[in-house]
Amino acid sequence: MDFNNELLNWYQNNKRDLPWRNTTDPYTIWLSEIILQQTRVEQGLPYFTRFLEKYPTVSGFAAATEDDVLKLWQGLGYYSRGRNMLKTAKLVQEHYNGIFPAQYDQLIKLTGIGEYTAAAISSFSSNEARAVVDGNVYRVLARYLGIDEAINSTRGKKIFQNAANELLNQQKPGMHNQAMMELGAVICKPKNPVCGICPVRAGCYAFMHNAINSLPVKLNKVKVRERHFNYFLITDGDRLLVNKRSDTDIWANMYDLPLVETDSGSNINELITHPDVTGYFGRNLKITEISPVKKHILTHQRLFVRLITMQGPPEKIKDSWRFIRFEDLKNLAIPKIVFIFIKNIFNL
């Protein structure tokens, strides 16, 4: 079978109508690619729309503040993407006079743009012959060609990139890349792939050898860290005490609440004698309510979060803490799990 012809015919007749597919503007394509990293289209589409409406040009994006970008990004996760986008916009404004580059060799030098993203933008915007390999493409290649090398091993990455390069349609690289990604997203799915209507199943190794569930292979290298966050809700009239996070941990430079992290899920008697608690709140805590523990899953971390409502101000204010009026909370970039707590309490 002719893989490329079958693939492109299927794509032209079945592709989803997505806004970034109706343009060759590298800035718009860049927005979509960064927002959709490790994110489902249904989840990322509203964010793409909001970013493009607020920052229709890269020059407008470059003029934004980090707080503006993180607030717009709130709830999407992987916040470093938003921070890197701002760095990239500033670089494009400074070095390319606000004209977003469309060539791979220029794109690869920008912050937050790796080999995949540079290949995607260059092929979609200027039809540069660069094969993209994302999670969807890894899956299609592994199953179709029967590659059992781990996709996250050094050797595996080289094998898959070479395979993608060999399959690439040199005349229509942009459309080919879109089609490969679309096939992996809607047909060759991780679970319950729709093999019955797959346009290339006749030549698919996994389909013919009953290997759908065993490919692709991935090394399990991720060690999940468990953390226990005890947040303190402290008000002062019409204001709430918030904490500006550092840039060295999760949710860098965002806002949450005064926090004491413990090694385990301490009971309340253990918590109130914790040095960090007594150091800021003293030994005569007036606790009015303790929420149930909520679990929050990040890529490499599992958080157990609870909210402790206190009566009266702390004895000592940490440098990163400050009181914010309730009506101003909507302007702050707040991690989703903390925002849910605050929203439910103050009806934001």
C-alpha positions in Angstrom: 0.0 0.0 0.0 1.1 3.6 -0.5 1.2 4.9 3.0 1.5 8.6 2.1 -1.4 8.6 -0.3 -3.7 6.8 2.0 -2.7 9.0 4.9 -3.2 12.3 3.1 -6.5 11.2 1.4 -7.9 10.2 4.8 -6.7 13.5 6.4 -8.2 15.8 3.7 -11.5 14.0 4.1 -11.6 13.6 7.9 -9.5 16.3 9.6 -11.0 18.3 12.4 -11.6 22.0 11.7 -9.2 23.6 14.1 -8.4 27.4 13.9 -4.6 27.0 13.7 -5.0 24.8 10.7 -6.4 27.7 8.7 -3.3 29.8 8.8 0.4 29.8 7.9 1.2 32.5 10.4 4.1 31.2 12.5 3.0 33.2 15.6 -0.5 31.7 15.7 0.9 28.2 15.0 3.5 28.7 17.8 0.7 29.7 20.3 -1.2 26.5 19.4 1.8 24.2 19.6 2.9 25.5 23.1 -0.6 25.5 24.5 -1.4 22.0 23.2 1.8 20.4 24.6 0.7 17.6 27.0 -2.8 19.0 26.7 -6.0 17.7 25.0 -7.4 19.8 22.1 -10.7 20.2 23.9 -8.9 21.6 27.0 -6.4 23.8 25.1 -8.7 25.3 22.5 -10.3 27.9 24.9 -6.9 29.0 26.1 -5.6 29.3 22.5 -8.6 31.5 21.7 -8.2 33.7 24.8 -4.4 34.2 24.2 -4.9 35.1 20.5 -7.7 37.5 21.4 -5.7 39.3 24.1 -2.4 39.1 22.2 -3.1 39.1 18.4 0.5 40.0 17.7 3.8 38.8 19.1 4.6 42.5 19.9 1.5 42.7 22.1 2.5 39.4 23.8 6.1 40.7 24.4 4.6 43.8 26.3 2.7 41.6 28.7 3.8 41.0 32.3 4.5 37.6 33.7 1.5 38.0 36.1 -0.8 38.7 33.1 0.4 35.6 31.2 0.2 33.3 34.3 -3.3 34.5 35.1 -4.5 33.8 31.5 -2.7 30.4 31.8 -4.4 29.6 35.1 -5.8 26.0 35.2 -3.9 24.7 32.2 -0.9 23.3 34.2 2.8 23.1 33.3 3.1 26.9 34.0 6.7 27.0 32.8 5.2 26.9 29.3 3.6 30.3 29.9 6.7 31.8 31.3 8.8 30.5 28.4 6.3 31.9 25.9 6.8 35.4 27.4 10.6 35.0 27.1 10.2 33.9 23.5 7.9 36.8 22.6 10.4 39.2 24.0 13.3 37.6 22.1 11.3 37.8 18.8 10.4 41.4 19.5 14.1 42.2 20.2 15.9 40.2 17.6 13.3 39.9 14.8 11.5 43.2 15.1 8.3 41.5 16.1 8.2 39.2 13.1 7.9 35.6 14.3 10.5 33.4 12.4 9.3 30.5 10.3 12.6 28.7 9.7 13.7 25.7 11.8 17.3 27.0 12.4 15.9 30.3 13.9 13.1 28.7 15.8 15.2 26.1 17.6 17.2 28.9 19.3 14.1 30.4 21.0 13.2 29.7 24.6 10.9 26.7 25.1 11.1 25.6 21.5 12.6 22.1 21.0 13.1 20.0 18.0 9.5 18.9 17.7 8.0 22.4 18.1 10.6 23.9 15.7 9.8 21.2 13.1 6.1 21.7 13.5 6.1 25.5 13.2 8.5 25.5 10.2 6.6 22.8 8.3 3.2 24.2 9.0 4.1 27.8 8.2 6.7 27.6 5.4 6.4 23.9 4.3 9.9 23.2 5.4 10.7 19.5 5.1 11.1 18.6 8.8 9.4 15.5 10.2 7.6 16.1 13.6 7.6 13.4 16.3 5.3 14.0 19.2 3.4 11.5 21.4 0.8 10.8 18.7 3.4 10.3 16.0 5.5 8.0 18.2 2.5 5.8 18.7 1.7 5.7 14.9 5.2 4.8 14.0 5.7 2.2 16.7 2.5 0.4 15.8 2.7 0.8 12.0 6.4 -0.2 11.7 6.5 -2.5 14.7 9.3 -0.6 16.5 9.7 -2.1 20.0 12.5 0.3 21.1 11.4 2.5 24.0 10.2 5.8 22.8 11.8 7.6 25.8 15.3 6.0 25.4 18.2 7.8 23.7 18.4 5.1 21.1 14.7 5.0 20.6 14.4 8.7 20.0 17.0 8.4 17.2 15.2 5.4 15.6 11.8 7.1 15.6 13.2 10.4 14.2 14.9 8.5 11.4 11.7 6.5 10.7 9.7 9.8 10.6 12.2 11.3 8.3 12.0 8.4 5.9 8.2 8.4 5.8 8.0 12.2 5.4 6.2 13.4 2.2 8.9 15.8 0.8 6.4 17.6 -1.4 3.8 18.2 1.3 5.6 18.0 4.6 3.3 20.3 6.5 0.2 18.4 5.6 1.9 15.1 6.2 2.9 16.1 9.7 -0.6 17.3 10.4 -2.0 14.0 9.1 0.3 11.9 11.2 -0.6 13.8 14.4 -4.3 13.7 13.5 -4.2 9.9 12.9 -2.6 9.4 16.3 -5.1 11.7 18.0 -8.4 10.3 16.6 -7.7 6.8 15.2 -4.5 5.3 16.7 -5.3 6.3 20.2 -3.4 5.1 23.3 -6.4 3.0 24.4 -9.1 1.5 22.3 -7.7 2.6 18.9 -10.2 2.6 16.0 -8.4 0.1 13.8 -11.5 -0.8 11.9 -11.5 2.6 10.1 -7.8 3.2 10.1 -6.7 4.2 6.5 -3.3 2.4 6.8 -4.2 -0.7 8.8 -3.5 -3.0 5.8 0.2 -2.3 6.3 0.2 -1.9 10.1 2.5 -4.3 11.9 0.6 -4.1 15.2 -2.7 -4.7 13.6 -1.5 -7.7 11.7 0.4 -9.2 14.7 -2.0 -8.4 17.5 0.5 -6.0 19.1 -1.7 -3.0 19.5 -1.6 -3.1 23.3 2.1 -3.7 23.6 3.3 -0.8 21.4 4.7 1.7 21.8 7.2 0.7 24.6 8.1 3.3 27.2 10.6 3.1 30.0 9.1 3.9 33.4 11.5 6.4 34.7 9.2 8.8 36.6 9.4 8.7 40.4 6.4 10.3 41.9 7.1 12.5 44.9 4.4 12.9 47.6 4.0 16.2 49.4 1.6 17.5 52.1 0.5 21.1 51.9 -1.2 22.8 54.8 -2.6 26.1 53.7 -3.7 28.7 56.2 -6.7 31.0 55.4 -6.3 34.3 57.2 -8.4 37.3 56.6 -8.2 40.9 57.8 -11.6 42.7 57.2 -12.0 42.7 53.4 -8.5 41.4 52.7 -6.9 37.9 52.4 -3.3 37.0 53.3 -1.6 35.6 50.2 1.8 34.2 49.5 4.0 35.0 46.4 5.7 31.7 45.5 9.4 31.6 44.6 10.7 30.8 41.2 12.4 27.5 42.4 9.5 25.2 42.9 6.2 24.3 41.3 3.8 27.1 40.4 6.8 29.5 40.2 6.0 33.2 40.8 2.3 32.5 41.3 0.2 33.3 44.3 -1.2 30.8 46.9 -1.8 31.1 50.7 0.6 30.9 53.7 1.8 27.4 53.6 3.5 24.9 55.9 4.7 21.8 54.1 5.0 18.6 56.2 6.6 15.2 55.5 3.3 13.4 56.0 -0.3 14.0 56.7 0.2 15.3 60.2 -2.8 15.4 62.5 -3.7 18.8 63.8 -2.0 18.4 67.2 1.3 17.6 65.4 0.8 20.5 63.0 0.3 23.2 65.5 3.6 22.4 67.2 5.5 22.4 63.9 8.4 25.0 64.1 7.1 26.8 61.0 3.7 27.1 62.5 4.7 28.3 65.9 7.3 30.6 64.3 4.7 32.6 62.4 1.4 31.9 64.2 2.6 31.4 67.8 1.4 28.6 70.1 -2.1 29.9 70.8 -3.7 29.2 67.4 -7.4 29.9 67.0 -8.5 27.5 64.3 -12.1 27.7 63.2 -12.2 25.1 60.5 -10.1 22.4 58.8 -11.1 21.2 55.3 -10.9 17.6 54.2 -7.6 16.7 52.4 -7.8 17.0 48.7 -5.4 15.1 46.3 -3.9 17.0 43.4 -1.9 15.2 40.8 1.0 16.8 38.9 3.3 15.1 36.4 6.0 14.1 39.0 4.3 15.0 42.2 1.2 14.0 44.2 0.0 16.7 46.5 -2.2 16.3 49.5 -3.8 19.6 50.3 -5.9 20.9 53.2 -7.1 24.3 54.2 -7.0 25.5 57.8 -9.1 28.6 58.5 -7.7 30.7 61.3 -9.1 33.5 63.5 -6.9 36.5 63.9 -3.6 37.6 62.2 -0.3 35.7 62.4 2.3 37.0 64.9 4.9 37.4 62.2 4.5 38.2 58.5 6.8 36.4 56.1 8.5 38.5 53.4 6.5 36.8 50.6 3.1 37.3 52.3 0.9 40.3 51.8 -2.8 41.2 52.3 -4.9 41.5 49.1 -8.4 42.8 48.8 -11.0 40.2 47.9 -12.0 42.0 44.7 -8.3 42.0 43.5 -7.9 38.2 43.9 -9.4 37.7 40.4 -6.3 39.5 38.9 -3.8 37.1 40.5 -2.5 33.9 38.9 -3.4 31.2 41.5 -2.8 27.4 41.2 -6.0 25.6 40.4 -6.3 23.6 43.7 -5.9 26.8 45.8 -8.2 28.8 43.5 -10.9 26.2 44.1 -10.6 26.6 47.8 -10.8 30.4 47.6 -13.5 30.5 45.0 -15.8 28.3 47.1 -15.3 30.4 50.2 -15.6 33.8 48.7 -17.8 33.1 45.7 -15.3 34.6 43.2 
